[in-house]
């Protein structure tokens, strides 16, 4: 399903950046503000984006099954 909140390219960039953090084996996070404009970010958080994005949701669930600790926060996704 196409995500109406963000473009497919932005969605892929978030997933790619999360993958890089996970592969590094270090803690890190992606910040919502790095992917959406101020006007768009004011009415959206990562929980909303997570629910709207099949690809992001699938990626995070797959990584969690593999043992990655991922915490979806309001303005970021934290990888520990």
N, C-alpha and C positions, 0 to 999 in steps of 0.2 A: 504494500500500500504506500502510496506517495505521501510524504509528510507535508502537511499544509503549513506548518510553523516555520520550517527552515528549508533551505534548498538541499538537494541530494548531495551536492558538493560539500556543503557545510557539515552535513550529517557524516559524510565519509571522512572529513577532516577530524572531527571529534573522535571517531572510532580509531583512526590512524594514530592520533596523538595519545589516546589511551593505550593502544597497543604498544607504542614506543615506551611508555612509562612501565607497563607490565614487563616487557622484555628486558628493561634495564635492571629489574630486580630492586629498584629503589622506590622510596615513597615519592609521590608526586600528585599533582592535581591539574585538571583542566578547569579553567574559569569560564563561566557563561559569557562574561563580558568580552572575551576574546573571539567569540563566534557570532554574536548578535549586536546590533546597534543599540544605542541608549534608548531610543523610543520603543523598540521591540523588546528589549530586556526588562523594561519597567513593568511589563504585564506578563512576564514569563519566568519560570524557574526551571531548573533541570528536572524536577519531578514531572512537570507538565510535558516537557520535551521527551523525557523517558517514556511516558505513557503514549505519546503521539508517534514515536519512532519505533517501528517494528525491528529495524536493523540494529539500532542502538540497544534496545531491550534484549534482543537475541544475543548480541555480542557480549553484553555485560553478564547475562545469565550463563553463557558458555564459559566465560573467564572465571566466574565464581565456582562453577562445577570443577574447573581445573585447579582451584585453590586460591585464586586471587581474592584479596579482601578489598571490595569496592563499596564505598559509601556515597550515596547520592545525596548531596546537600542542596540547599536552595540555590546557591550561586556557583557551585562547583561540584565536580565528581572527584573524590579522593581515592587514590589507590595506595594501600598500605602493604 
